[in-house]
């Protein structure tokens, strides 16, 4: 029996990357082109996703004729707001509001950005539909070749009582399968492997972040402002202001983004 035939209630965690998009497409196909009402695709927007990501999510929904619910974290009793492609935050507003609430940027030890902006926003949405955590399956885009992340997912299930499921892993899908799939479709994410959905995520290596700053002048401004605003750092070793300064002093030193492996599925890399 195909692992893509999902029994509800469930939410499909659509990160906006190629892997979770591939998974969504396979699930829609397995259900004959129409998802059950209680199998719900959700995209959680942090406000720092690349424009390419937002357009890709929109294109996927249009191509497969499926309703993808766009949610954003809010510091309110409801915990989220449902938005859409046109109304989605594009200036980091949800992320900035979270940093202001915490009075510190997330960092390697406290990766609360994914927990609040992704996990809790989707959980709040499901609760608004009458589903409490643990009563529904969470369909996660982890592949067969992501063994360590799969183990962490299983550990979270045992620890937190969650019901995370990885149909791609059951189907033994690898990165090669996903990339091959997208060469056959009329649209694609349009990001290089090292860029990732979150435009300048602090989990990227310093060399990669410098190259992104070099390739996209001004992209660091939001990150610098957040560090300055709470007098803190995403990474104490490398403030974004210092990285930008290094780029200005070394304008011709380039890193090959294609040669750098970085998971573009925000939420799978850093979800704790």
N, C-alpha and C positions, 0 to 999 in steps of 0.2 A: 504494500500500500504506500502511495507516495507520501513523503513527509511534508509535502506542501499543502495537504488537505487539512486545514486547521479547524479544530472543533472549538467553538466559542463557549463562554466569553473569552476574548483574547484581544490584545492590542499588538499591532505590528509596529515595532520601533524602527521608523524610517529616519536614518540619520542624515540622509541627503548625499551619501557616498555611493559609489558604484556597486559595492557589495550588497548593501541593504536594498538598493533599488532592484538589483537582480533578483533578490529574494522576494520582494514584493511582486515583481512580474511573474515569477514562477507560481506564487500563491494564487494570484488572480487567475492565471491560466488553469491551475488545478481545479479551481472552483467554477470553471466554465465561463470566465469573464465577468462574473459578478460575485462580490463577497457577501457572506451572510451579514445581517445587520449587527450582530454581536462580535464580528471580527473587524477591528477598527484600526486602520493605518493612522499613525500620528507622527508628525514632524515637529520637534521642539526647537524653536528658533531662539538663539541666544542674543541675536542682534549683531554678532561678530562673524556670522557665516559669510563666505564670499558670495558676491552677486551671482556667480556661476552656479553655486549650490542652490540658491533660491530658484533660479530659472530652471535648473535640472529637476527639482522637486515638482515644480509646476508642470514641466513637460512630461514627466513620468505619469502624473495623474491624468493629464489630457490624453496621452498616448494609450493608456490602458483603460480609460473611462472609469476611473475609480476615485472616490472621495477621500482625499488625504486631509486630515484635520491638522491645521497649523496652530500650535499653542505656544504661549510665552509665559514664563514665570512672572508672577506678580506678588508683591509683599502685601497681600490682602487675605481676608478670611477664605476666599475661594481658592487662592493660590495660583491662579492662572487666568489668562484671557485668551479666547480663541480669536485668531486673526486670519489673514489670507495673504496671498502673494503680493497684492498691492498695498495692504495695510501693515505688513510685517515690519518690525523694527530693523533699521539698517545702519544705525549709528551706535550700536552697543548699549541701547537703553536698558534692557533687562539685566545685562551683565553689570553695568555701572550701578544700577539700583541694588544689586546683590552685594557688591563691594562696599557701597555706602552703608548697607545694613550691617555687614560683618566688621566694617572698619579696618579691613585688611584684605589685600588681594589673595586669591588662592595661590597655592604654591605646591612644590613637589610633595610635601608632607601633608598638606591640607587641600586636597583637590575638590573642594566643595562646589566648584562651578558646575561640574557635571551632575552632582547629586541634586542641586537645587534647580538649575536651568533646564536639565533634561529629565532626570528621573522623577523629581517631585512635581514638575509641571505636568508630565504625562499621568502620574498617579492622581493628581488633583482632577484632571480631565476625566479619568475613568470613574473617580468617585462621584463626579457630577452626573454621570450616567447610571449611578446606582451600584457600581462595582467596587468593593473594598479590596485593598491589597491582599493577595493570597487566594482570592476567589476567582481570578482569571489568569490566563497564561500570558506571558510576555514573550513575544516572538522576536528573537535577537539575531542580527546578521553576522554571526560568527561562522567562519568557514572551517572545513576539515583540517586545513593546514595551520590553524591558530590554536594549537594544543594548550599552551599555557593559559590563554584567555578563557578557553573552554573550562579548564580546571577551576579557574577563579569563579566562573559563572556557577558551576556546580557547588562550590563552597558557599557562595552567596545564597543559593537556594536552601542549603542545609541550615545556614546561620540565620537567615532572615525570613524563612518561610515563603520565599518567592517561588514562582513557577516559571522560570526562564527556560525557553526552549530554543534550540538552534537547528532548524531544519536543513540549513546548508551543510552543517557538519554531518548530519545523518545521511545526506545525499552524497557525501564525500566530495563536495565542491571545493576547488582550490582557487587561488588567485588567478592562475592561468585560465581556468574556465570562465571566470568573471570577465577578465579583460577581452577574451575571445568573443564573448557574447556581445559586448558593446561595440565591436567592430561591425556587427551585422545590423545595428539599428540606425535609424536616420538622425539620431541625436546622441549626445554624450555629455558627461559632466564638464569636460573642457578644462580640467586642472591637471597639471603635471603631478607625478607621484609624490614629490616632496612638498607640495604646496598645502594640501589639506584644506578641509572646509573652514575651520576657524582661522581667520586670516594670518594671525601671528601668535598662535598658541605657544605658551611658555614651555610646553613639553617638547617642542621641537628643539633640536640641538642649536647651539649658539651660531655655528657656521651657516646652518640652514636659515635661521632667523635673519642673519645679516644679509644673506643673498636675497631673501624676500623683501627686506627693506630697500636693498639696492635696486631690485627690479620694480618695486612699487613705492616710489618716493612719497612720504607722508603717511604710509600705513602704520608707522610706529606712534603717531601723534596721540591716538586714543590711549594706547598702553602707557605711554609716558605720563599722560594726564591722570590716569588712574593711580599710578604709583605716587605721583606728586600729591594727589588729592587726599590720600590717607597716610602719607609719609611711610610707605611700605614698598615691598618688592615682590614681584612674581617669582624672581630668582635672585637671591642676594648676591650671587656671584656675578651676575650680568644684568644691571638695570637696563631698561630699554633706551634710556637716554645715552648710556655708555655705548651700547651697541650701535645706535645711530651715529654717534660721534666717530666710532671706528670706521663705519662705512664711509663717512665724509673724508676721513683721512686715507682710506684705501679704496678709492672709487673704481679701480680696475681689477680688483681681486674677485674672481667669480667662482662660484661653486656650481657643479653640475647637478641641478635638481633631479634630473632623470636617474642619476646614480644613487640617490639617497632614498632609502625605504622609510616611509613614514605612513602610518595608518591614517587614512583620510576619514575614517568613520569615527567622528567625535563621539565620545561616550563609550566606545569599545576599548579605546586605548587607556583612558584614564578613569573609567568608572571603578570605584573601590567597593 
